[in-house]
Amino acid sequence: MKKVAMTKRGALFALSVVTICGLLGIVPRSAQAQTTAKAEHADAQAARNDSASAAKIENGKKLFTNDGCYECHGHMAQGGTGPRLGPDPIPFSAFLQYVRHPAGSMPPFTSKVVSDAEFADIYAFISSLPQPPKAKDIPLLNQ
């Protein structure tokens, strides 16, 4: 393959053409096809992630109830005799460490009782909980 030396003038011209094409939205067909293919792939991946996330959240909600977490932390992890867990829980690694080796009156949940994957689903449920309304947005509190 023969190498072609590029002069400063030639490089400036090429840069100008690329810049103008970019500003005008002119993209070579192969680049458009790549962009379209990447966008379609990202959309498909997002749909798979959403359905997987929804399944993890739903399973986490079921486990939260079946494993008795709600008894101390409330059905929406809002707190009760145990502390509030969500929304905006502590990082997963700290969460997992605490439930395996708790302080205070919480019983330990070993991996024989609840697996790491099950706790990941419970964490997904807790993370998915909406923020409670602000006091100023609750009419009864503003009378």
C-alpha positions in Angstrom: 0.0 0.0 0.0 1.3 3.4 -1.0 1.5 6.0 1.7 0.4 9.5 0.8 2.0 12.4 2.6 -0.6 14.9 3.9 0.3 18.5 3.8 -0.9 21.0 6.4 -3.3 22.4 3.7 -4.7 19.0 2.9 -5.2 18.1 6.6 -6.9 21.4 7.2 -9.2 20.8 4.2 -10.1 17.3 5.4 -10.8 18.5 8.9 -13.0 21.3 7.5 -15.0 18.8 5.4 -15.5 16.5 8.3 -16.5 19.3 10.6 -19.0 20.8 8.1 -20.5 17.4 7.4 -20.9 16.8 11.1 -22.6 20.2 11.6 -25.0 19.5 8.7 -25.8 16.0 10.0 -24.2 14.3 6.9 -23.0 10.9 7.9 -21.6 8.3 5.6 -24.0 5.4 5.0 -21.7 2.8 6.8 -21.5 5.1 9.8 -25.3 5.5 9.8 -25.8 1.7 9.6 -23.3 1.2 12.5 -25.1 3.9 14.6 -28.5 2.4 13.9 -27.3 -1.2 14.6 -25.7 0.0 17.9 -28.9 1.8 18.9 -31.0 -1.2 18.1 -28.6 -3.4 20.1 -28.7 -1.0 23.1 -32.5 -0.9 23.0 -32.7 -4.7 23.0 -30.2 -4.9 25.8 -32.1 -2.4 27.8 -35.4 -4.3 27.3 -33.7 -7.5 28.5 -32.2 -5.7 31.5 -35.6 -4.1 32.3 -37.4 -7.5 32.3 -34.5 -9.1 34.3 -34.6 -6.2 36.8 -38.4 -6.4 37.1 -38.1 -10.2 37.8 -35.4 -9.5 40.4 -37.5 -6.8 42.1 -40.6 -9.0 42.1 -38.6 -11.9 43.5 -37.0 -9.6 46.1 -40.4 -8.4 47.2 -41.6 -11.9 47.7 -38.4 -12.9 49.6 -38.7 -9.8 51.8 -42.1 -11.0 52.9 -41.4 -14.7 53.0 -38.1 -14.3 55.0 -39.9 -12.1 57.5 -37.9 -8.9 56.8 -41.2 -6.9 56.8 -41.9 -7.9 60.4 -39.3 -5.5 61.7 -38.6 -3.2 58.7 -42.2 -2.7 57.4 -43.7 -3.9 54.2 -42.1 -1.0 52.2 -38.8 -1.2 54.2 -39.8 2.1 55.8 -38.7 1.0 59.3 -40.5 -0.2 62.4 -38.9 -2.0 65.3 -35.9 -2.3 62.8 -34.4 0.6 60.9 -35.6 2.0 57.6 -33.8 0.2 54.7 -35.1 2.0 51.7 -35.3 3.8 49.5 -31.6 4.7 49.0 -30.2 1.7 50.9 -26.6 1.4 52.0 -24.2 -0.1 49.4 -24.9 -3.8 48.7 -21.6 -5.0 50.1 -22.3 -3.3 53.5 -25.9 -4.6 53.4 -24.8 -8.1 52.8 -22.1 -7.9 55.5 -24.6 -6.6 58.0 -27.3 -9.3 57.4 -24.7 -12.0 57.7 -23.1 -10.6 60.9 -25.6 -8.1 62.4 -25.3 -6.1 65.6 -28.1 -5.6 68.0 -31.2 -7.7 68.0 -31.3 -8.7 64.4 -30.8 -12.4 63.8 -28.0 -13.4 61.4 -29.1 -14.7 58.0 -26.4 -17.1 56.9 -25.9 -18.2 53.3 -27.6 -21.5 54.3 -30.8 -19.6 55.1 -30.7 -16.9 52.4 -28.2 -17.0 49.4 -26.2 -14.0 48.2 -28.4 -14.1 45.0 -31.6 -13.9 47.0 -30.2 -11.0 49.0 -29.3 -9.3 45.7 -33.0 -9.6 44.7 -34.1 -8.3 48.1 -31.7 -5.4 47.6 -33.1 -4.8 44.1 -36.6 -4.5 45.7 -35.4 -2.1 48.4 -33.6 0.0 45.8 -36.7 0.2 43.6 -38.9 1.7 46.3 -40.0 5.3 45.6 -39.1 8.2 47.8 -41.9 9.1 50.2 -43.7 12.4 49.6 -42.2 15.5 51.3 -44.2 16.8 54.3 -45.1 20.0 52.4 -46.8 17.9 49.7 -49.1 16.1 52.2 -52.3 18.3 52.5 -53.3 17.0 56.0 -49.9 18.1 57.4 -50.3 21.6 56.0 -53.6 22.5 57.7 
